[in-house]
Amino acid sequence: MSLPFPKLTAAEAASLINHGEVLGINAFTAAGAPKAIARAIAARAREEHAAGRPFKVGMITGASTGPSLDGELAKADAVSFRTPFQSDPDMRRAINDGKVQFFDMHLSVLQQAMRYGHLGKVNWAIVEACDVGPDGSITLTSSVGAAPTQCRVADKILIELSSAHPKALHGFHDIYEPADPPHRREIPIYRPSDRIGSPVIKVPPSKIAGIVESNIGDEINGFPPPGAEAQRIGENVANFLASEIRRGTLPASFLPIQSGVGDTANAVIGAMGEHPDIPPFEMYSEVLQDSVFNLMLKGKVKFGSSVALTASAEMRKQIYGNLDFFRPRIVLRPQEITNHPEVIRRLGVISINTAIEADIFGNINSTHVLGKDLMNGIGGSGDFTRNAFLSIFTCPSTAKNGKISTIVPLVSHMDHSEHSVAAVVTEQGVADLRGTSPNERARKIIENCAHPDFREPLLRYCAATKKGHTPQSLGKAFAFHQRFMETGDMHGAIE
């Protein structure tokens, strides 16, 4: 079927974009990112800079992207501002060097902020699709992100039509945008498998400025098998949840799970799938990665609701080769739905996310190293943590070959406060923080989660304050961090 839209090369599409414009790009992890157009924009930026002309664009994605998007544009010095989340080393370096202005956002509020104009005018939406209809119906590929809203609010749309994803993905997506306040009603999701929207994004055909054909697969590298430390963390989480079922503090039928990305997250989901006392469960999450798909094949994960299929190339081949198996078991939604507090609270989601560091009171830093250098961003961890039935944060007890304690007196940057965190888990053990005072939380985290090398200094820190509801010492709160900055090692911080 011929389409009534201009067929463009990637370079021709990039030539339509001007310095100072704002791009809304559908990507969530490296899944579903438009790569050919992004590379062409980076090439154009280099050409403009070489000619002595300015060329930078604002960039609003769904979440992180991949090397062809965040990486290439950062290396080309083509980005003026970036939101709401990133994980690319080149983009991270540009942000921390002050070359790109980055503002962190909870992913659930991004689309509403765009519709209300809080992020300014969006000139272009750039989306990757596996199919396009002459009526302006767009079937996305392996992620949804914020694409429905980006297409709604943008002046014009560029579509990267990718043959790397089968047209048979039609039907995996559930595109739904809630009405905005003051007209919003309940979001009618009562089970992770409920579908409430359309399989396609529908846009006026006149908004589509052109289609660029490509055949570039998602740039997702598979995570290595979890190491012994990550395996122990996974086992500790699984044992904790199984004990909650036995105690009757979790339903015997269990609850939906949200999990982050990475080898520790894979280890946690894998351990849950192997635990004999944890029944087959559902996922209501931002991402589904390889460990989830493997458990689907084994019957341990019954269903997965997600924004993105964050699958390695090998796993993606299995999924695309078995679409009839996976179709009734997966739904892909916009991030404002997967991460919506209303739905998370209604379903009773158990959230499991990763921390950079935790302090002895249960405050969590998930975004900044030593309080100043951005790592990735808060992403959706706050959306789930603050609204979960049970919120868990995991991390190894040490980093940098044991020179850093991830359990510190006070986090150097706070993303999640003690009021939202139910449990902290390291390879050392589990600290259940529910119903505990600050003094009790400190003892539990030090005794159960801190590495033995750092327990005595942390206990000495607590003893330094004789009175007060929270045993906090302003003079020593960052002694661990200061020691590391001075010597490269946190040992000996509090004698």
N, C-alpha and C positions, 0 to 999 in steps of 0.2 A: 504494500500500500504506500503510495507516495504521500508525503506530508506537505502541507501548505506553509512550511517554515523554511527560511533560508538555511542552506547547508553551508557551514563555514569550516575553514581550517581552524586549528587552535590559535594560530597567530592572528587570523582575521578576527576571531572572537576577542582576543586580548587587545586588539587595536581599538575596539569600541569603548574600552575602559579608560577613563581619564584620571589624571593626578587629582588627589583629594576626594575621590569618590569612596563610598562605603559599600563593601561587598558582604552579602549574606550567603554563606557557603554551607551546604549541607554535608556535614561530616561528624561522626561520633566514634571516637577512636579512629583508627585509619580505615574503618569500614565505610564504604559508600562515599569516599571523598573524590571529587572531580579532579583528576590528576593532570590530564593533558592540558586543560585550560590553565590550571595553576602554573604549570611549568612555562607555558607561553607568556603568562603575565610576568613571571620572574625574568624571562628573557627580554621582554619589552622594557622592564625597569632598568636592566643593565644597559640596554641600548640608549635609553633616555639619559641615564646618568653619564654615559660616555660622551654624549652630545652636550653635556652641561645643563641639562634640563631636569627639574625636579620630577620625581614620580614616586609617590607613596599612596597607599590606599588603607582605609580602615577595614578591619576584618572581624566579622561576627560569624562564628561557626556554631555547631551544636555543642561540641566539646573538643577534645584533642583531634588531630588529623594524622598526617604522616609526612615522610620526608619530601614528597613531591609538592606538598602544599605548604605547611609551616616551615619545613626545612629550606626549600628553595626560595621562598619569598623572604625569609629572614636573611639568608646568605646574599640575596640580591638587594638588601636594604630597601625593601619595597613596602614595608608595613609601618604605618604611623601609630595605630592603636590596635589592640587585640583583646578580645573577650570571647567566651567566658572561661575557657580552660585550655591548657596546652600541655604537651609532654615532650616536645621535640627539643633535643639538645641545642640546636642552633637558635631556635626561637627563644629558648630559656636564656641563652647567653646574651642575645640582643636585649631581652627584657631587663636582665640584671645589670647590663652595661648602660641602661638608660636610653637605648636607641629606639625601643618600642615601648609605648605607654600601655601597660596591661592593667585591666581592672577585673578582679575576681568576682564571680557571681554564683549564687546558688542556681543550678541548672533549671530548677522548676520555675523560676520567675523570669527567665530570659524571654520567652515568647510573649508574655504579657507586657514586659517592658518594651519590646519592639512594637507591639500593636499600639501602645499608648504614646510612642514617640520618645521614650526616655533615653534611647540610645541614638537619637537623631534620625535623619533621613537615610533610608537604605536605597541606594541607586540600582544595585544589581543583585539578583538572586542567581547563584550558580549551583546547579544540582546535577548529580549523577543519576541516570535513569537506565533501566533495562528495556523500557518500552514507552512510546509516546503515541497518543491518538490525535487525529486531526482536530478533535474537539477540545484539545488542551488538557487531556487527561494524562497524568504522568505516573508511571509505575516506578517507584524508587528501587534501589538495589539493596545493599546489605545493611543500610541504616536509615533511620528517619530523622533523628536529631530535631532541629527546629525548622526543617524544610517547609512545612505547610505555612507557617507564619512568614518565613523569609519570602516565599513566593507571593503571599498575600500583600505584603507591605512594599515590596520592591517595585521600582518603576518598570524595570524590564527583567527578563529571565533568559539566561543562557543554559542550555541543556547539554550535558555531556552524555551521549547515548553510548553506553558501554556494552559491547558484545562479550565481555569477560563474565557477565552475569546473565543467566538465562531469563528469557521473557516469562518462563514458568514461575518466577518469583511472584507474579501477580497472585494476590490472595493472601500473602503473608502479612501485608501491612494493614493496619487499622488506623486510618487517618481521621483524627477528631480534634477539633478546636472548641474549647468551651466558650460560652459567651463571657464577655468581660463584665466586671462589676459596674453598675449595680444590678445587672440583669442575669448574673450567673446562677445556674441551678446546680443540683447535685450531679456529679459525674457518675453515670450509672454502671460502674464496675463493681461487682459483688463477688467475683471469683477471678483469679488470674487469667482464666481462659475466656472471659466475656469479651465479645467484640461489639463495639458501639459506633463505629464509623464506616469509612469508605476504604476500599482497597487502593484507591488512587488519590493523588492530589489533582484537583480540578481548577484550572486557571483560564482566564480569557485568552483565546488563541492569539489575540493581538499583542499580548504582553511578551510572547516568546520571540526574542530577537534573533535566535538562530540555534542550530543544532550542530554540535561537533561530535563526530564519530570517533570512538576510541576502543581499545582492547587491552586495557591495563588493569590487572587484578589488584585487589586490595593489598596494601603494603603492610601486612601483619606478619611478623615473625613469630613462630611458635616459641613459647617459653620453655626453657630447659626443664628437665624433670626436677621436682622440688628436692632440695638438699635435706640433710638430716634435721637441720634446725627448723626448716619450714614444715617438715613432716611432723615434728613434735608439736609445733604450734597447731597444726591441723588436728592432730589427735587430741590435744587438750580442748580445743573447741568442740569437737565431736563428743568427747566424753562429758563435757559440761552440759551440752544440750541433751544428751541421753539421760543424764542424771536429773535434769529438770523434768523430763517426761516421767521418769520413775517417781519423782516427788509429787507429781500432779500439778506443778506450776507451769507446765506447757501441756496443751491438749495432746492426748494420745495419738490423734490423727496428724499432729504436728502443724506447723504454720509455714507460709511462704517465706522463701529466703531471698535476701538481697546480698550480693557479694561484689567486691571490687575486682580490679584487674591485677594480674601478676602471679608470680610463682607461689607466693604464700596463699593467695586466694584460691589458686588451683589446688593447693595442698589441702586447704580447709574443705572445699567442696568434695574432693576425692575421699578424704577421711570420713566425711559425713555419709558418703555413698557406701562406704565399706562397713560402717558401724552396724552391728546386728540389731541394735535397739532403736535405730532411727528409721522410721518407715519411709517408703517412697514419698517424695515431696515435690512441691511446685516451686518455681522461681518467679518472683516479681521483682525485677532488677533492671538496672541500666544496661548491662552488657551480659551476654552469654558467651563464655569462652570454652576452650576445648574440653575441660573437665566436665562441663555440663552436658555437652553433646555426647560424650562417652557414656555418661550415666543415663542419658535418654536411651541410648542403644541397649543398655543393660536393664532398662525398666526401672531404674532407681529414681530418676527425675521424670515426673509425669507430664509436666508442662512448663514452658518458659515464656514469660512476658518480658520484653526487652525493648531497648531502643535500637540495638545493633547486634549483628552476628560478628563478634570479634573472634573469628576463627583463623587458625593458621592455614596456609595454603593447602596442606595435606587434608586437614579436616574439612575445609571448604569444598574440596573435591568430593569428599564423602557425602556432605550435605546435598550438594547440587546433583550428585548421582543418585540420591535417595529422597527426592523431594516429596514423593508420596508418603514416605514414612514420617518425615519431619513436618509436613504441612499441618496436620492436626495437632501438633505438639508445640508450635511456636507462633507467636504473634509479635510483630514489630510496631511500636507506637511512637508518637512524638514524646519528647522528653518532659514536657509539661504534664503529661498524663502518667507516664511511668514514675515520675518523681513527685507527683502531687501529694501534699500532706494528707488531704482528705482520703485518698484511696489507700495510701500506706497505713494510715491509722485504722481504716475500716477493715482491711484485710488482716491486720495484726502481723505485719512483716517483721521478721527477725533480720536485723541489719548486721553485716560483718564487714568492717572496713579496716584499712591499714593506716597506722600512725607513723610519722617520722619520729616523734617522741611523745611520751606521756609523763605528766608529773605525778607526784605521790598523792595528789588529791583527785586525780581522774580527769584533769584538763588535758586536751589533746591538741597537738600541733601536727597538722597533716599537710602543710604547704610550704614552710620556710625552713631553711637551714641556718642555724645560729640566729634566728629571728629576722634575718634581712634578705637572704637570697632565696628567690622563689624557686621551688622545685617544679610543681605542676599547677596546682590550684585546688580549690575546695571541691570542685565538681559537684556531684550530687550527694556526697557523703553527709552533708548537713541536712539535706532534705529527708534522708532516711533516718539518720541518727536521732533527730529531734522528734520524730513521729513514729518510731518503731515500737513494737510490742516489747522487744528486747534488743538493746543496742550494744554491740561488741566491737572493740578495737583490738587489733592484733599488731604485734611488732616483735622482732627479735630483741632480746634484752640488751645486746651490745651491737656496736657497729665499728667499722674500721679496725678489724682484727682485735677487738676487745678494748680499744682505746677510748671509745665513746660509750657511755651508758645512755640507753634510750629512755631510761627511767630517771628523771631529774627532779630537783626540788621544785622548780617552777618552769613551765614550758616557756621557751623564748618567743613564741608566737602562739596565740590561742585561736583555734578554729572551732572547737567544740568544748563547751564548758562542762564541768563536773556534773551539772544538773541534767545533762543529756546522755551521759555515759553510764551504762549499767554494768559493764564488765570490761576488764583489761586482761588480755591473754598474751603471754610470751611463751617461749619454749620452756621456761622455768615452771609455769603454772598459770592458774586462773585466780583473779581477784574479783569476786562478786561484790559490787559496790552498792547494791540496792539496800536501802534502809540503814545506811551507815553515816556516822558523823565524820567530819574532816579528819579527826585523830584516828578513828577506826579505819577510814579509807587509806590513810598513809601507812598504817601498820600492815594492812592486807596487801597493798601493792608492793611494799618493800619486801615483805616476807615471801610472797608468792610469785612475784613477777620480776623483781630486780635480780641482776646477776650477783652471785655471792661476793664478787670482788667489790661491789659498790654498796652492799647492804649496810655495812657499818658506817660509812660516811653519811648515808641517808638517814640512818637512825640518829647520828650525832646532830644532823641538821634539825631534826624534830625536837631534840632535847635542848636546842639552843634557845627556844622560846618557852618560857615557864608558864605564861598565862595567855589567854585568848582562845577564841573559838577555833581558830585555824592556826596551827603551829608554823607560822610563816615568819621568816627573818629577812627583812628587806636588805640587810647588809650582806647576806649570804645566798640570796635566792638564785643568783646566777653564777655561783662559785664554780659549778661544774663547767659551764660554758666558758667562763673567763680562763679557767685553768687550761682548757683545750686550746683556746686562742693563743695562750702564752707558750705552751709546751707541746701542743699536738697530742695531748693525752689527758683524759679527765681524772686519772688516778692521782690521789694526793690532794684532791680539791678541798676537802674539809677534814682537817686533822683533829 
